[in-house]
Amino acid sequence: MTDPLRPALSRLWSSEPDGGMSLQLSATIEGREHALLTVLADPRDEALWVALQVDDACVQIPLEALRKALEVAAEDVHSAEWFARQDADGSDV
C-alpha cells in the first residue's frame, strides 16, 4: 500500500454555462492539476451538491450530508493509537 498524498489545495471559482457559479477544490500532484471535488447548486432549488469523480462516474452528494459527516468525524474519528491510549488509561482505574 502506498502512503497517502497530502498536497496543498487550491480553490477555483468557475462560471457555469447557465450563468451560475461553482467552487472547485483541486491539488497539483506530480506536476498536474487534479480536481478533487466541485460544489455546485441545483438550478431547480438551489440545493448545494458536492461532485466527486469515482472511476468514470461523477457522483453527487448533498453538501449538507457531507457537512454533517465532517462534524461527526471531527468528534469521533480517532487513530488506533488514540484508542489504545484510552484503553490503557481505563485499565489504570
KOLLOLO-381654 format. One record per residue (C-alpha): x, y, z; residue number from 1. Coordinates in steps of 0.2 Angstrom, whole numbers. Layout:
<rec xx="X" yy="Y" zz="Z" pos="NUM"/>
...
END
This chain:
<rec xx="0" yy="0" zz="0" pos="1"/>
<rec xx="7" yy="17" zz="-4" pos="2"/>
<rec xx="7" yy="32" zz="8" pos="3"/>
<rec xx="-7" yy="44" zz="5" pos="4"/>
<rec xx="-4" yy="60" zz="-3" pos="5"/>
<rec xx="-7" yy="76" zz="6" pos="6"/>
<rec xx="-4" yy="90" zz="-7" pos="7"/>
<rec xx="-8" yy="109" zz="-5" pos="8"/>
<rec xx="-26" yy="113" zz="-10" pos="9"/>
<rec xx="-32" yy="127" zz="-21" pos="10"/>
<rec xx="-49" yy="134" zz="-24" pos="11"/>
<rec xx="-56" yy="140" zz="-40" pos="12"/>
<rec xx="-72" yy="149" zz="-43" pos="13"/>
<rec xx="-80" yy="145" zz="-60" pos="14"/>
<rec xx="-94" yy="152" zz="-71" pos="15"/>
<rec xx="-106" yy="138" zz="-76" pos="16"/>
<rec xx="-114" yy="138" zz="-94" pos="17"/>
<rec xx="-131" yy="143" zz="-86" pos="18"/>
<rec xx="-124" yy="158" zz="-78" pos="19"/>
<rec xx="-121" yy="151" zz="-60" pos="20"/>
<rec xx="-105" yy="149" zz="-50" pos="21"/>
<rec xx="-97" yy="133" zz="-44" pos="22"/>
<rec xx="-82" yy="131" zz="-32" pos="23"/>
<rec xx="-68" yy="118" zz="-36" pos="24"/>
<rec xx="-56" yy="111" zz="-24" pos="25"/>
<rec xx="-40" yy="105" zz="-33" pos="26"/>
<rec xx="-22" yy="99" zz="-30" pos="27"/>
<rec xx="-6" yy="98" zz="-40" pos="28"/>
<rec xx="0" yy="81" zz="-40" pos="29"/>
<rec xx="16" yy="76" zz="-49" pos="30"/>
<rec xx="15" yy="92" zz="-59" pos="31"/>
<rec xx="-3" yy="90" zz="-65" pos="32"/>
<rec xx="-18" yy="99" zz="-58" pos="33"/>
<rec xx="-32" yy="87" zz="-52" pos="34"/>
<rec xx="-50" yy="92" zz="-47" pos="35"/>
<rec xx="-54" yy="84" zz="-31" pos="36"/>
<rec xx="-72" yy="90" zz="-29" pos="37"/>
<rec xx="-84" yy="103" zz="-35" pos="38"/>
<rec xx="-98" yy="112" zz="-26" pos="39"/>
<rec xx="-112" yy="116" zz="-37" pos="40"/>
<rec xx="-130" yy="122" zz="-35" pos="41"/>
<rec xx="-145" yy="113" zz="-42" pos="42"/>
<rec xx="-154" yy="126" zz="-53" pos="43"/>
<rec xx="-171" yy="119" zz="-48" pos="44"/>
<rec xx="-170" yy="123" zz="-30" pos="45"/>
<rec xx="-153" yy="130" zz="-26" pos="46"/>
<rec xx="-148" yy="114" zz="-16" pos="47"/>
<rec xx="-129" yy="113" zz="-14" pos="48"/>
<rec xx="-121" yy="97" zz="-20" pos="49"/>
<rec xx="-103" yy="90" zz="-20" pos="50"/>
<rec xx="-97" yy="82" zz="-36" pos="51"/>
<rec xx="-84" yy="69" zz="-34" pos="52"/>
<rec xx="-76" yy="58" zz="-48" pos="53"/>
<rec xx="-77" yy="40" zz="-44" pos="54"/>
<rec xx="-69" yy="29" zz="-58" pos="55"/>
<rec xx="-78" yy="35" zz="-74" pos="56"/>
<rec xx="-93" yy="42" zz="-65" pos="57"/>
<rec xx="-97" yy="59" zz="-57" pos="58"/>
<rec xx="-106" yy="56" zz="-41" pos="59"/>
<rec xx="-115" yy="70" zz="-32" pos="60"/>
<rec xx="-119" yy="70" zz="-14" pos="61"/>
<rec xx="-129" yy="83" zz="-4" pos="62"/>
<rec xx="-117" yy="96" zz="4" pos="63"/>
<rec xx="-127" yy="96" zz="20" pos="64"/>
<rec xx="-124" yy="77" zz="21" pos="65"/>
<rec xx="-105" yy="80" zz="19" pos="66"/>
<rec xx="-106" yy="94" zz="32" pos="67"/>
<rec xx="-114" yy="83" zz="45" pos="68"/>
<rec xx="-102" yy="68" zz="42" pos="69"/>
<rec xx="-87" yy="80" zz="44" pos="70"/>
<rec xx="-95" yy="87" zz="61" pos="71"/>
<rec xx="-97" yy="69" zz="67" pos="72"/>
<rec xx="-79" yy="64" zz="61" pos="73"/>
<rec xx="-71" yy="79" zz="70" pos="74"/>
<rec xx="-78" yy="72" zz="86" pos="75"/>
<rec xx="-77" yy="53" zz="84" pos="76"/>
<rec xx="-64" yy="48" zz="72" pos="77"/>
<rec xx="-48" yy="44" zz="80" pos="78"/>
<rec xx="-32" yy="33" zz="76" pos="79"/>
<rec xx="-29" yy="16" zz="83" pos="80"/>
<rec xx="-15" yy="24" zz="94" pos="81"/>
<rec xx="-28" yy="35" zz="102" pos="82"/>
<rec xx="-40" yy="21" zz="106" pos="83"/>
<rec xx="-25" yy="11" zz="113" pos="84"/>
<rec xx="-21" yy="26" zz="125" pos="85"/>
<rec xx="-39" yy="27" zz="130" pos="86"/>
<rec xx="-39" yy="8" zz="134" pos="87"/>
<rec xx="-23" yy="10" zz="144" pos="88"/>
<rec xx="-30" yy="25" zz="154" pos="89"/>
<rec xx="-45" yy="15" zz="158" pos="90"/>
<rec xx="-36" yy="0" zz="164" pos="91"/>
<rec xx="-27" yy="10" zz="177" pos="92"/>
<rec xx="-43" yy="13" zz="187" pos="93"/>
END
